Amino acid sequence: MYYRNIQNTNTLLQWTMAVQDTYIVTLCILKISLGIFFNRIIVTPWQRYIIYGIVALSTLQSLANFFFIIFRCGSSPGHYLIMQLEGKCAPRWLNLLFLYMHAAVTTITDWIFATLPVCILWNSKMDIRSKLSVGFILALGAL
């Protein structure tokens, strides 16, 4: 009976790992698609460099998080719970480091992608009403 409970809990933990990795991959693809979207409408070269830098940083961080989640308890995710109980997983401080790194990079990229439409529309030759409506649509795309 005890072994069966460990197996059920272990299956639940494997699903949790799969959900975390799916979230990270989805967020990475979203940032890449936003970068491609903004890259098509930018005006100045410095905006292109910011977009490339943010997308590269977000992608590298997502890859690091993806592989850390899979391999934080070794190469066999099937024995995740047993290895965690035996203390063979990554230490808590490393888990927190990856968690805070993910949160910081995601927040920074979200803020940059949300304020980028303002920089794009600032010197455009449109009336203020058109700028506001286009800026609102671009901000919705970023959100």
Secondary structure, 3 states (H helix, E strand, C coil): CHHHHHHHHHHHHHHHHHHHHHHHHHHHHHHHHHHHHHHHHCCCHHHHHHHHHHHHHHHHHHHHHHHHHHHCCCCCHHHHHHHHHCCCCCCHHHHHHHHHHHHHHHHHHHHHHHHHHHHHHCCCCCCHHHHHHHHHHHHHHHC
